[in-house]
Amino acid sequence: MTREHLKVPRRFALVRYPDGDDSRVIVAWGIELPDGSAVSVSINDEAVAVCSRAAHCELIHSAELIWIDDATGDVELEGTP
């Protein structure tokens, strides 16, 4: 068996602060793909965005990006060649 080192998508949430205080509301979820592009879907299923970067999804949803996963997004999987 060989070990493959794969980069898995990183998850993020897009949030707004509707009352101007610290309580945030999630307006969309998304993933950053291994090539750096991203896909996001609004909570109410009204908007799907395919972007060249996760930061661009912020602009489309008028929200702040919050990473759910760590910075690496790497995982090692065992498999056969």
PDB file of N, CA, C and O in Angstrom:
ATOM      1  N   MET A   1       0.830  -1.184   0.000  1.00  0.00           N
ATOM      2  CA  MET A   1       0.000   0.000   0.000  1.00  0.00           C
ATOM      3  C   MET A   1       0.873   1.245   0.000  1.00  0.00           C
ATOM      4  O   MET A   1       1.960   1.264   0.577  1.00  0.00           O
ATOM      5  N   THR A   2       0.383   2.260  -0.647  1.00  0.00           N
ATOM      6  CA  THR A   2       1.069   3.543  -0.637  1.00  0.00           C
ATOM      7  C   THR A   2       0.204   4.561   0.090  1.00  0.00           C
ATOM      8  O   THR A   2      -1.007   4.392   0.231  1.00  0.00           O
ATOM      9  N   ARG A   3       0.845   5.600   0.536  1.00  0.00           N
ATOM     10  CA  ARG A   3       0.102   6.673   1.215  1.00  0.00           C
ATOM     11  C   ARG A   3       0.013   7.860   0.268  1.00  0.00           C
ATOM     12  O   ARG A   3       1.016   8.308  -0.288  1.00  0.00           O
ATOM     13  N   GLU A   4      -1.178   8.349   0.101  1.00  0.00           N
ATOM     14  CA  GLU A   4      -1.394   9.535  -0.710  1.00  0.00           C
ATOM     15  C   GLU A   4      -1.659  10.708   0.212  1.00  0.00           C
ATOM     16  O   GLU A   4      -2.348  10.577   1.224  1.00  0.00           O
ATOM     17  N   HIS A   5      -1.109  11.844  -0.144  1.00  0.00           N
ATOM     18  CA  HIS A   5      -1.348  13.055   0.630  1.00  0.00           C
ATOM     19  C   HIS A   5      -2.314  13.923  -0.172  1.00  0.00           C
ATOM     20  O   HIS A   5      -1.935  14.504  -1.189  1.00  0.00           O
ATOM     21  N   LEU A   6      -3.549  14.010   0.282  1.00  0.00           N
ATOM     22  CA  LEU A   6      -4.575  14.760  -0.430  1.00  0.00           C
ATOM     23  C   LEU A   6      -4.977  15.995   0.359  1.00  0.00           C
ATOM     24  O   LEU A   6      -5.004  15.981   1.589  1.00  0.00           O
ATOM     25  N   LYS A   7      -5.281  17.041  -0.351  1.00  0.00           N
ATOM     26  CA  LYS A   7      -5.792  18.235   0.292  1.00  0.00           C
ATOM     27  C   LYS A   7      -7.315  18.197   0.159  1.00  0.00           C
ATOM     28  O   LYS A   7      -7.846  18.114  -0.949  1.00  0.00           O
ATOM     29  N   VAL A   8      -7.996  18.259   1.269  1.00  0.00           N
ATOM     30  CA  VAL A   8      -9.453  18.193   1.267  1.00  0.00           C
ATOM     31  C   VAL A   8     -10.029  19.608   1.361  1.00  0.00           C
ATOM     32  O   VAL A   8      -9.358  20.526   1.832  1.00  0.00           O
ATOM     33  N   PRO A   9     -11.265  19.776   0.915  1.00  0.00           N
ATOM     34  CA  PRO A   9     -11.882  21.109   0.993  1.00  0.00           C
ATOM     35  C   PRO A   9     -11.970  21.608   2.430  1.00  0.00           C
ATOM     36  O   PRO A   9     -12.193  20.833   3.360  1.00  0.00           O
ATOM     37  N   ARG A  10     -11.790  22.930   2.593  1.00  0.00           N
ATOM     38  CA  ARG A  10     -11.968  23.573   3.900  1.00  0.00           C
ATOM     39  C   ARG A  10     -13.350  24.207   3.938  1.00  0.00           C
ATOM     40  O   ARG A  10     -13.796  24.812   2.963  1.00  0.00           O
ATOM     41  N   ARG A  11     -14.017  24.064   5.065  1.00  0.00           N
ATOM     42  CA  ARG A  11     -15.359  24.608   5.219  1.00  0.00           C
ATOM     43  C   ARG A  11     -15.321  26.015   5.803  1.00  0.00           C
ATOM     44  O   ARG A  11     -14.437  26.355   6.590  1.00  0.00           O
ATOM     45  N   PHE A  12     -16.293  26.822   5.405  1.00  0.00           N
ATOM     46  CA  PHE A  12     -16.428  28.155   5.986  1.00  0.00           C
ATOM     47  C   PHE A  12     -17.896  28.534   6.095  1.00  0.00           C
ATOM     48  O   PHE A  12     -18.761  27.962   5.433  1.00  0.00           O
ATOM     49  N   ALA A  13     -18.145  29.506   6.941  1.00  0.00           N
ATOM     50  CA  ALA A  13     -19.477  30.097   7.074  1.00  0.00           C
ATOM     51  C   ALA A  13     -19.370  31.554   6.681  1.00  0.00           C
ATOM     52  O   ALA A  13     -18.315  32.170   6.834  1.00  0.00           O
ATOM     53  N   LEU A  14     -20.449  32.102   6.180  1.00  0.00           N
ATOM     54  CA  LEU A  14     -20.536  33.523   5.882  1.00  0.00           C
ATOM     55  C   LEU A  14     -21.563  34.111   6.826  1.00  0.00           C
ATOM     56  O   LEU A  14     -22.710  33.665   6.865  1.00  0.00           O
ATOM     57  N   VAL A  15     -21.152  35.113   7.586  1.00  0.00           N
ATOM     58  CA  VAL A  15     -22.005  35.644   8.657  1.00  0.00           C
ATOM     59  C   VAL A  15     -22.215  37.156   8.511  1.00  0.00           C
ATOM     60  O   VAL A  15     -21.421  37.867   7.896  1.00  0.00           O
ATOM     61  N   ARG A  16     -23.313  37.607   9.101  1.00  0.00           N
ATOM     62  CA  ARG A  16     -23.607  39.042   9.205  1.00  0.00           C
ATOM     63  C   ARG A  16     -23.913  39.345  10.663  1.00  0.00           C
ATOM     64  O   ARG A  16     -24.249  38.453  11.443  1.00  0.00           O
ATOM     65  N   TYR A  17     -23.792  40.597  11.011  1.00  0.00           N
ATOM     66  CA  TYR A  17     -24.094  41.085  12.357  1.00  0.00           C
ATOM     67  C   TYR A  17     -25.282  42.048  12.237  1.00  0.00           C
ATOM     68  O   TYR A  17     -25.091  43.264  12.196  1.00  0.00           O
ATOM     69  N   PRO A  18     -26.500  41.512  12.181  1.00  0.00           N
ATOM     70  CA  PRO A  18     -27.655  42.346  11.851  1.00  0.00           C
ATOM     71  C   PRO A  18     -28.007  43.421  12.880  1.00  0.00           C
ATOM     72  O   PRO A  18     -28.543  44.465  12.508  1.00  0.00           O
ATOM     73  N   ASP A  19     -27.725  43.197  14.134  1.00  0.00           N
ATOM     74  CA  ASP A  19     -28.103  44.159  15.164  1.00  0.00           C
ATOM     75  C   ASP A  19     -26.965  45.100  15.536  1.00  0.00           C
ATOM     76  O   ASP A  19     -27.105  45.913  16.450  1.00  0.00           O
ATOM     77  N   GLY A  20     -25.843  44.996  14.837  1.00  0.00           N
ATOM     78  CA  GLY A  20     -24.709  45.853  15.140  1.00  0.00           C
ATOM     79  C   GLY A  20     -23.965  45.455  16.404  1.00  0.00           C
ATOM     80  O   GLY A  20     -23.070  46.178  16.841  1.00  0.00           O
ATOM     81  N   ASP A  21     -24.317  44.317  17.004  1.00  0.00           N
ATOM     82  CA  ASP A  21     -23.598  43.854  18.195  1.00  0.00           C
ATOM     83  C   ASP A  21     -22.767  42.628  17.836  1.00  0.00           C
ATOM     84  O   ASP A  21     -22.498  42.384  16.660  1.00  0.00           O
ATOM     85  N   ASP A  22     -22.364  41.865  18.831  1.00  0.00           N
ATOM     86  CA  ASP A  22     -21.499  40.706  18.597  1.00  0.00           C
ATOM     87  C   ASP A  22     -22.238  39.455  18.162  1.00  0.00           C
ATOM     88  O   ASP A  22     -21.594  38.467  17.811  1.00  0.00           O
ATOM     89  N   SER A  23     -23.554  39.456  18.171  1.00  0.00           N
ATOM     90  CA  SER A  23     -24.281  38.243  17.778  1.00  0.00           C
ATOM     91  C   SER A  23     -24.341  38.168  16.253  1.00  0.00           C
ATOM     92  O   SER A  23     -24.874  39.057  15.590  1.00  0.00           O
ATOM     93  N   ARG A  24     -23.786  37.092  15.721  1.00  0.00           N
ATOM     94  CA  ARG A  24     -23.742  36.943  14.273  1.00  0.00           C
ATOM     95  C   ARG A  24     -24.774  35.928  13.808  1.00  0.00           C
ATOM     96  O   ARG A  24     -25.172  35.030  14.550  1.00  0.00           O
ATOM     97  N   VAL A  25     -25.189  36.093  12.574  1.00  0.00           N
ATOM     98  CA  VAL A  25     -26.172  35.210  11.952  1.00  0.00           C
ATOM     99  C   VAL A  25     -25.533  34.601  10.718  1.00  0.00           C
ATOM    100  O   VAL A  25     -24.996  35.321   9.875  1.00  0.00           O
ATOM    101  N   ILE A  26     -25.586  33.298  10.605  1.00  0.00           N
ATOM    102  CA  ILE A  26     -25.035  32.617   9.431  1.00  0.00           C
ATOM    103  C   ILE A  26     -25.991  32.819   8.266  1.00  0.00           C
ATOM    104  O   ILE A  26     -27.184  32.534   8.374  1.00  0.00           O
ATOM    105  N   VAL A  27     -25.460  33.314   7.152  1.00  0.00           N
ATOM    106  CA  VAL A  27     -26.279  33.522   5.961  1.00  0.00           C
ATOM    107  C   VAL A  27     -25.929  32.544   4.843  1.00  0.00           C
ATOM    108  O   VAL A  27     -26.708  32.379   3.904  1.00  0.00           O
ATOM    109  N   ALA A  28     -24.748  31.883   4.932  1.00  0.00           N
ATOM    110  CA  ALA A  28     -24.341  30.924   3.903  1.00  0.00           C
ATOM    111  C   ALA A  28     -23.249  30.013   4.439  1.00  0.00           C
ATOM    112  O   ALA A  28     -22.547  30.346   5.394  1.00  0.00           O
ATOM    113  N   TRP A  29     -23.122  28.856   3.801  1.00  0.00           N
ATOM    114  CA  TRP A  29     -22.051  27.903   4.073  1.00  0.00           C
ATOM    115  C   TRP A  29     -21.242  27.742   2.801  1.00  0.00           C
ATOM    116  O   TRP A  29     -21.755  27.967   1.705  1.00  0.00           O
ATOM    117  N   GLY A  30     -19.975  27.352   2.936  1.00  0.00           N
ATOM    118  CA  GLY A  30     -19.188  27.129   1.742  1.00  0.00           C
ATOM    119  C   GLY A  30     -18.003  26.220   1.976  1.00  0.00           C
ATOM    120  O   GLY A  30     -17.675  25.859   3.106  1.00  0.00           O
ATOM    121  N   ILE A  31     -17.362  25.858   0.858  1.00  0.00           N
ATOM    122  CA  ILE A  31     -16.122  25.085   0.907  1.00  0.00           C
ATOM    123  C   ILE A  31     -15.109  25.717  -0.035  1.00  0.00           C
ATOM    124  O   ILE A  31     -15.450  26.211  -1.110  1.00  0.00           O
ATOM    125  N   GLU A  32     -13.851  25.686   0.401  1.00  0.00           N
ATOM    126  CA  GLU A  32     -12.737  26.089  -0.446  1.00  0.00           C
ATOM    127  C   GLU A  32     -12.132  24.806  -1.002  1.00  0.00           C
ATOM    128  O   GLU A  32     -11.736  23.924  -0.240  1.00  0.00           O
ATOM    129  N   LEU A  33     -12.060  24.702  -2.309  1.00  0.00           N
ATOM    130  CA  LEU A  33     -11.535  23.508  -2.963  1.00  0.00           C
ATOM    131  C   LEU A  33     -10.009  23.521  -2.985  1.00  0.00           C
ATOM    132  O   LEU A  33      -9.402  24.572  -2.779  1.00  0.00           O
ATOM    133  N   PRO A  34      -9.382  22.378  -3.229  1.00  0.00           N
ATOM    134  CA  PRO A  34      -7.915  22.309  -3.201  1.00  0.00           C
ATOM    135  C   PRO A  34      -7.213  23.297  -4.128  1.00  0.00           C
ATOM    136  O   PRO A  34      -6.083  23.698  -3.848  1.00  0.00           O
ATOM    137  N   ASP A  35      -7.852  23.696  -5.220  1.00  0.00           N
ATOM    138  CA  ASP A  35      -7.211  24.655  -6.131  1.00  0.00           C
ATOM    139  C   ASP A  35      -7.395  26.103  -5.693  1.00  0.00           C
ATOM    140  O   ASP A  35      -6.932  27.015  -6.378  1.00  0.00           O
ATOM    141  N   GLY A  36      -8.067  26.332  -4.557  1.00  0.00           N
ATOM    142  CA  GLY A  36      -8.263  27.678  -4.040  1.00  0.00           C
ATOM    143  C   GLY A  36      -9.601  28.295  -4.401  1.00  0.00           C
ATOM    144  O   GLY A  36      -9.986  29.315  -3.829  1.00  0.00           O
ATOM    145  N   SER A  37     -10.320  27.689  -5.347  1.00  0.00           N
ATOM    146  CA  SER A  37     -11.641  28.199  -5.688  1.00  0.00           C
ATOM    147  C   SER A  37     -12.625  27.827  -4.576  1.00  0.00           C
ATOM    148  O   SER A  37     -12.300  27.031  -3.694  1.00  0.00           O
ATOM    149  N   ALA A  38     -13.812  28.398  -4.621  1.00  0.00           N
ATOM    150  CA  ALA A  38     -14.772  28.162  -3.546  1.00  0.00           C
ATOM    151  C   ALA A  38     -16.201  28.104  -4.084  1.00  0.00           C
ATOM    152  O   ALA A  38     -16.523  28.665  -5.132  1.00  0.00           O
ATOM    153  N   VAL A  39     -17.038  27.408  -3.329  1.00  0.00           N
ATOM    154  CA  VAL A  39     -18.466  27.311  -3.624  1.00  0.00           C
ATOM    155  C   VAL A  39     -19.209  27.622  -2.341  1.00  0.00           C
ATOM    156  O   VAL A  39     -18.854  27.126  -1.272  1.00  0.00           O
ATOM    157  N   SER A  40     -20.253  28.456  -2.449  1.00  0.00           N
ATOM    158  CA  SER A  40     -21.060  28.768  -1.272  1.00  0.00           C
ATOM    159  C   SER A  40     -22.540  28.680  -1.619  1.00  0.00           C
ATOM    160  O   SER A  40     -22.945  28.881  -2.764  1.00  0.00           O
ATOM    161  N   VAL A  41     -23.337  28.373  -0.595  1.00  0.00           N
ATOM    162  CA  VAL A  41     -24.784  28.263  -0.741  1.00  0.00           C
ATOM    163  C   VAL A  41     -25.426  29.006   0.413  1.00  0.00           C
ATOM    164  O   VAL A  41     -25.073  28.789   1.572  1.00  0.00           O
ATOM    165  N   SER A  42     -26.376  29.890   0.095  1.00  0.00           N
ATOM    166  CA  SER A  42     -27.043  30.636   1.158  1.00  0.00           C
ATOM    167  C   SER A  42     -27.956  29.716   1.958  1.00  0.00           C
ATOM    168  O   SER A  42     -28.410  28.689   1.453  1.00  0.00           O
ATOM    169  N   ILE A  43     -28.220  30.082   3.194  1.00  0.00           N
ATOM    170  CA  ILE A  43     -29.047  29.282   4.091  1.00  0.00           C
ATOM    171  C   ILE A  43     -30.440  29.080   3.518  1.00  0.00           C
ATOM    172  O   ILE A  43     -31.016  28.000   3.647  1.00  0.00           O
ATOM    173  N   ASN A  44     -30.982  30.111   2.886  1.00  0.00           N
ATOM    174  CA  ASN A  44     -32.338  30.018   2.346  1.00  0.00           C
ATOM    175  C   ASN A  44     -32.380  29.490   0.913  1.00  0.00           C
ATOM    176  O   ASN A  44     -33.416  29.565   0.252  1.00  0.00           O
ATOM    177  N   ASP A  45     -31.254  28.957   0.433  1.00  0.00           N
ATOM    178  CA  ASP A  45     -31.137  28.363  -0.904  1.00  0.00           C
ATOM    179  C   ASP A  45     -31.436  29.331  -2.041  1.00  0.00           C
ATOM    180  O   ASP A  45     -31.776  28.897  -3.142  1.00  0.00           O
ATOM    181  N   GLU A  46     -31.318  30.627  -1.799  1.00  0.00           N
ATOM    182  CA  GLU A  46     -31.580  31.607  -2.847  1.00  0.00           C
ATOM    183  C   GLU A  46     -30.348  31.921  -3.680  1.00  0.00           C
ATOM    184  O   GLU A  46     -30.480  32.403  -4.805  1.00  0.00           O
ATOM    185  N   ALA A  47     -29.163  31.662  -3.162  1.00  0.00           N
ATOM    186  CA  ALA A  47     -27.951  32.022  -3.903  1.00  0.00           C
ATOM    187  C   ALA A  47     -26.898  30.925  -3.791  1.00  0.00           C
ATOM    188  O   ALA A  47     -26.601  30.432  -2.703  1.00  0.00           O
ATOM    189  N   VAL A  48     -26.350  30.562  -4.925  1.00  0.00           N
ATOM    190  CA  VAL A  48     -25.206  29.662  -5.004  1.00  0.00           C
ATOM    191  C   VAL A  48     -24.115  30.427  -5.731  1.00  0.00           C
ATOM    192  O   VAL A  48     -24.353  31.002  -6.793  1.00  0.00           O
ATOM    193  N   ALA A  49     -22.930  30.433  -5.165  1.00  0.00           N
ATOM    194  CA  ALA A  49     -21.824  31.173  -5.777  1.00  0.00           C
ATOM    195  C   ALA A  49     -20.653  30.231  -6.024  1.00  0.00           C
ATOM    196  O   ALA A  49     -20.291  29.434  -5.158  1.00  0.00           O
ATOM    197  N   VAL A  50     -20.070  30.327  -7.202  1.00  0.00           N
ATOM    198  CA  VAL A  50     -18.833  29.623  -7.538  1.00  0.00           C
ATOM    199  C   VAL A  50     -17.811  30.723  -7.795  1.00  0.00           C
ATOM    200  O   VAL A  50     -17.945  31.510  -8.732  1.00  0.00           O
ATOM    201  N   CYS A  51     -16.784  30.763  -6.945  1.00  0.00           N
ATOM    202  CA  CYS A  51     -15.842  31.885  -6.966  1.00  0.00           C
ATOM    203  C   CYS A  51     -14.403  31.408  -7.129  1.00  0.00           C
ATOM    204  O   CYS A  51     -14.079  30.258  -6.831  1.00  0.00           O
ATOM    205  N   SER A  52     -13.551  32.302  -7.602  1.00  0.00           N
ATOM    206  CA  SER A  52     -12.140  31.955  -7.750  1.00  0.00           C
ATOM    207  C   SER A  52     -11.436  31.886  -6.398  1.00  0.00           C
ATOM    208  O   SER A  52     -10.399  31.234  -6.281  1.00  0.00           O
ATOM    209  N   ARG A  53     -11.980  32.544  -5.376  1.00  0.00           N
ATOM    210  CA  ARG A  53     -11.445  32.540  -4.008  1.00  0.00           C
ATOM    211  C   ARG A  53     -12.597  32.635  -3.031  1.00  0.00           C
ATOM    212  O   ARG A  53     -13.649  33.185  -3.358  1.00  0.00           O
ATOM    213  N   ALA A  54     -12.405  32.100  -1.824  1.00  0.00           N
ATOM    214  CA  ALA A  54     -13.435  32.166  -0.788  1.00  0.00           C
ATOM    215  C   ALA A  54     -13.774  33.606  -0.436  1.00  0.00           C
ATOM    216  O   ALA A  54     -14.928  33.918  -0.141  1.00  0.00           O
ATOM    217  N   ALA A  55     -12.784  34.479  -0.463  1.00  0.00           N
ATOM    218  CA  ALA A  55     -13.026  35.885  -0.137  1.00  0.00           C
ATOM    219  C   ALA A  55     -14.020  36.532  -1.098  1.00  0.00           C
ATOM    220  O   ALA A  55     -14.722  37.471  -0.721  1.00  0.00           O
ATOM    221  N   HIS A  56     -14.087  36.048  -2.317  1.00  0.00           N
ATOM    222  CA  HIS A  56     -15.045  36.597  -3.274  1.00  0.00           C
ATOM    223  C   HIS A  56     -16.473  36.223  -2.893  1.00  0.00           C
ATOM    224  O   HIS A  56     -17.405  36.964  -3.205  1.00  0.00           O
ATOM    225  N   CYS A  57     -16.658  35.091  -2.225  1.00  0.00           N
ATOM    226  CA  CYS A  57     -17.989  34.705  -1.761  1.00  0.00           C
ATOM    227  C   CYS A  57     -18.504  35.702  -0.729  1.00  0.00           C
ATOM    228  O   CYS A  57     -19.709  35.936  -0.629  1.00  0.00           O
ATOM    229  N   GLU A  58     -17.581  36.291   0.040  1.00  0.00           N
ATOM    230  CA  GLU A  58     -17.960  37.333   1.005  1.00  0.00           C
ATOM    231  C   GLU A  58     -18.686  38.474   0.300  1.00  0.00           C
ATOM    232  O   GLU A  58     -19.709  38.967   0.775  1.00  0.00           O
ATOM    233  N   LEU A  59     -18.146  38.877  -0.826  1.00  0.00           N
ATOM    234  CA  LEU A  59     -18.711  39.999  -1.569  1.00  0.00           C
ATOM    235  C   LEU A  59     -20.102  39.670  -2.116  1.00  0.00           C
ATOM    236  O   LEU A  59     -21.013  40.495  -2.054  1.00  0.00           O
ATOM    237  N   ILE A  60     -20.250  38.473  -2.642  1.00  0.00           N
ATOM    238  CA  ILE A  60     -21.531  38.069  -3.227  1.00  0.00           C
ATOM    239  C   ILE A  60     -22.630  38.018  -2.173  1.00  0.00           C
ATOM    240  O   ILE A  60     -23.760  38.434  -2.430  1.00  0.00           O
ATOM    241  N   HIS A  61     -22.301  37.510  -0.990  1.00  0.00           N
ATOM    242  CA  HIS A  61     -23.297  37.369   0.079  1.00  0.00           C
ATOM    243  C   HIS A  61     -23.320  38.574   1.020  1.00  0.00           C
ATOM    244  O   HIS A  61     -24.112  38.606   1.962  1.00  0.00           O
ATOM    245  N   SER A  62     -22.467  39.557   0.776  1.00  0.00           N
ATOM    246  CA  SER A  62     -22.354  40.744   1.660  1.00  0.00           C
ATOM    247  C   SER A  62     -22.214  40.304   3.114  1.00  0.00           C
ATOM    248  O   SER A  62     -22.970  40.736   3.984  1.00  0.00           O
ATOM    249  N   ALA A  63     -21.243  39.444   3.357  1.00  0.00           N
ATOM    250  CA  ALA A  63     -21.065  38.851   4.675  1.00  0.00           C
ATOM    251  C   ALA A  63     -19.583  38.664   4.981  1.00  0.00           C
ATOM    252  O   ALA A  63     -18.730  38.819   4.107  1.00  0.00           O
ATOM    253  N   GLU A  64     -19.292  38.329   6.234  1.00  0.00           N
ATOM    254  CA  GLU A  64     -17.918  38.076   6.675  1.00  0.00           C
ATOM    255  C   GLU A  64     -17.628  36.576   6.639  1.00  0.00           C
ATOM    256  O   GLU A  64     -18.458  35.766   7.053  1.00  0.00           O
ATOM    257  N   LEU A  65     -16.456  36.215   6.146  1.00  0.00           N
ATOM    258  CA  LEU A  65     -16.042  34.818   6.054  1.00  0.00           C
ATOM    259  C   LEU A  65     -15.441  34.358   7.378  1.00  0.00           C
ATOM    260  O   LEU A  65     -14.550  35.013   7.919  1.00  0.00           O
ATOM    261  N   ILE A  66     -15.920  33.248   7.893  1.00  0.00           N
ATOM    262  CA  ILE A  66     -15.400  32.635   9.116  1.00  0.00           C
ATOM    263  C   ILE A  66     -14.995  31.199   8.770  1.00  0.00           C
ATOM    264  O   ILE A  66     -15.828  30.399   8.344  1.00  0.00           O
ATOM    265  N   TRP A  67     -13.714  30.880   8.956  1.00  0.00           N
ATOM    266  CA  TRP A  67     -13.244  29.516   8.665  1.00  0.00           C
ATOM    267  C   TRP A  67     -13.697  28.563   9.754  1.00  0.00           C
ATOM    268  O   TRP A  67     -13.606  28.882  10.940  1.00  0.00           O
ATOM    269  N   ILE A  68     -14.182  27.401   9.362  1.00  0.00           N
ATOM    270  CA  ILE A  68     -14.591  26.353  10.295  1.00  0.00           C
ATOM    271  C   ILE A  68     -13.429  25.391  10.518  1.00  0.00           C
ATOM    272  O   ILE A  68     -13.181  24.955  11.643  1.00  0.00           O
ATOM    273  N   ASP A  69     -12.725  25.065   9.446  1.00  0.00           N
ATOM    274  CA  ASP A  69     -11.605  24.128   9.524  1.00  0.00           C
ATOM    275  C   ASP A  69     -10.285  24.868   9.689  1.00  0.00           C
ATOM    276  O   ASP A  69     -10.196  26.072   9.447  1.00  0.00           O
ATOM    277  N   ASP A  70      -9.258  24.123  10.107  1.00  0.00           N
ATOM    278  CA  ASP A  70      -7.938  24.732  10.294  1.00  0.00           C
ATOM    279  C   ASP A  70      -7.344  25.170   8.959  1.00  0.00           C
ATOM    280  O   ASP A  70      -7.918  24.918   7.899  1.00  0.00           O
ATOM    281  N   ALA A  71      -6.224  25.808   9.023  1.00  0.00           N
ATOM    282  CA  ALA A  71      -5.604  26.399   7.831  1.00  0.00           C
ATOM    283  C   ALA A  71      -5.070  25.384   6.831  1.00  0.00           C
ATOM    284  O   ALA A  71      -4.956  25.696   5.645  1.00  0.00           O
ATOM    285  N   THR A  72      -4.742  24.184   7.277  1.00  0.00           N
ATOM    286  CA  THR A  72      -4.105  23.250   6.347  1.00  0.00           C
ATOM    287  C   THR A  72      -5.084  22.547   5.440  1.00  0.00           C
ATOM    288  O   THR A  72      -4.882  22.507   4.227  1.00  0.00           O
ATOM    289  N   GLY A  73      -6.137  21.994   6.000  1.00  0.00           N
ATOM    290  CA  GLY A  73      -7.086  21.252   5.195  1.00  0.00           C
ATOM    291  C   GLY A  73      -6.497  19.975   4.623  1.00  0.00           C
ATOM    292  O   GLY A  73      -7.103  19.367   3.741  1.00  0.00           O
ATOM    293  N   ASP A  74      -5.332  19.551   5.101  1.00  0.00           N
ATOM    294  CA  ASP A  74      -4.670  18.357   4.575  1.00  0.00           C
ATOM    295  C   ASP A  74      -5.066  17.117   5.362  1.00  0.00           C
ATOM    296  O   ASP A  74      -5.342  17.180   6.561  1.00  0.00           O
ATOM    297  N   VAL A  75      -5.088  15.997   4.667  1.00  0.00           N
ATOM    298  CA  VAL A  75      -5.332  14.711   5.313  1.00  0.00           C
ATOM    299  C   VAL A  75      -4.545  13.654   4.555  1.00  0.00           C
ATOM    300  O   VAL A  75      -4.392  13.732   3.336  1.00  0.00           O
ATOM    301  N   GLU A  76      -4.058  12.689   5.272  1.00  0.00           N
ATOM    302  CA  GLU A  76      -3.360  11.583   4.610  1.00  0.00           C
ATOM    303  C   GLU A  76      -4.294  10.385   4.568  1.00  0.00           C
ATOM    304  O   GLU A  76      -4.895  10.010   5.576  1.00  0.00           O
ATOM    305  N   LEU A  77      -4.405   9.801   3.407  1.00  0.00           N
ATOM    306  CA  LEU A  77      -5.270   8.635   3.220  1.00  0.00           C
ATOM    307  C   LEU A  77      -4.428   7.458   2.758  1.00  0.00           C
ATOM    308  O   LEU A  77      -3.480   7.616   1.989  1.00  0.00           O
ATOM    309  N   GLU A  78      -4.790   6.283   3.239  1.00  0.00           N
ATOM    310  CA  GLU A  78      -4.113   5.094   2.769  1.00  0.00           C
ATOM    311  C   GLU A  78      -4.876   4.568   1.560  1.00  0.00           C
ATOM    312  O   GLU A  78      -6.106   4.578   1.538  1.00  0.00           O
ATOM    313  N   GLY A  79      -4.140   4.112   0.561  1.00  0.00           N
ATOM    314  CA  GLY A  79      -4.795   3.597  -0.623  1.00  0.00           C
ATOM    315  C   GLY A  79      -3.820   2.782  -1.432  1.00  0.00           C
ATOM    316  O   GLY A  79      -2.644   2.660  -1.086  1.00  0.00           O
ATOM    317  N   THR A  80      -4.313   2.238  -2.492  1.00  0.00           N
ATOM    318  CA  THR A  80      -3.452   1.476  -3.384  1.00  0.00           C
ATOM    319  C   THR A  80      -3.197   2.307  -4.633  1.00  0.00           C
ATOM    320  O   THR A  80      -4.036   3.123  -5.017  1.00  0.00           O
ATOM    321  N   PRO A  81      -2.052   2.109  -5.268  1.00  0.00           N
ATOM    322  CA  PRO A  81      -1.731   2.898  -6.465  1.00  0.00           C
ATOM    323  C   PRO A  81      -2.688   2.655  -7.610  1.00  0.00           C
ATOM    324  O   PRO A  81      -2.538   3.250  -8.677  1.00  0.00           O
TER     325      PRO A  81
END
